[in-house]
Amino acid sequence: MKGLASNLIENGVAVLHYADDTIICLENDMGAARNMKLLLYFYEIMSGLKINFSKSELVMINGDDIVGKAIF
């Protein structure tokens, strides 16, 4: 997966953490977003922790955010 600003930083910025929040940055690619959600489900299964998808949000920059809301 390729993060944002790959023209400035090699492979781009993909993950930012602060306290108990995580921001995952991906290029405008619905397939990559679906794969990320699948990886998060696997993380839940392996760690026993839960990701609250009802509090999660997908924001597309320069994209169609109506399509993005269907993933989460």
C-alpha positions in Angstrom: 0.0 0.0 0.0 1.2 3.5 -0.8 0.7 6.4 1.5 0.1 10.1 0.8 2.7 12.6 -0.3 4.9 9.9 -2.0 6.4 12.7 -4.1 7.9 14.2 -0.9 8.6 11.1 1.3 9.6 7.7 -0.1 6.4 5.5 -0.1 4.5 8.4 1.4 3.0 8.8 4.9 0.8 5.8 5.7 0.2 5.8 9.5 0.0 8.6 12.1 -0.6 7.8 15.8 -1.6 10.1 18.6 -2.8 8.9 22.1 -5.5 6.3 21.2 -6.2 7.6 17.7 -4.7 6.3 14.5 -4.9 7.8 11.0 -4.2 5.6 8.1 -3.5 7.4 4.8 -3.9 5.7 1.5 -4.1 6.8 -2.1 -7.5 7.1 -3.6 -8.0 3.4 -4.2 -11.1 1.6 -3.0 -9.4 -1.8 -3.4 -6.6 -0.7 -1.0 -9.3 0.6 1.5 -11.1 -2.8 1.4 -7.8 -4.6 2.0 -7.0 -2.3 4.9 -10.3 -3.1 6.5 -9.7 -6.8 6.0 -6.3 -6.4 7.7 -7.9 -4.6 10.6 -10.4 -7.5 11.0 -7.4 -10.0 11.0 -5.8 -7.8 13.7 -8.9 -8.1 15.8 -8.9 -11.8 15.5 -5.2 -12.2 16.3 -5.0 -9.7 19.2 -8.4 -10.1 20.8 -8.8 -6.3 20.7 -11.8 -4.7 19.0 -11.9 -1.9 16.5 -15.1 0.2 16.8 -16.0 0.6 13.1 -19.1 2.6 14.1 -16.7 5.3 15.4 -14.4 5.0 12.4 -14.6 7.2 9.4 -13.3 7.2 5.8 -12.6 10.6 4.3 -11.5 10.8 0.7 -9.6 13.9 -0.4 -10.4 14.9 -4.0 -12.7 11.8 -4.2 -16.3 10.8 -3.8 -17.0 10.5 -0.1 -20.3 8.8 -0.7 -18.6 5.8 -2.1 -16.1 5.7 0.9 -18.9 5.5 3.5 -20.0 2.2 2.2 -16.7 0.5 3.3 -16.9 1.3 7.0 
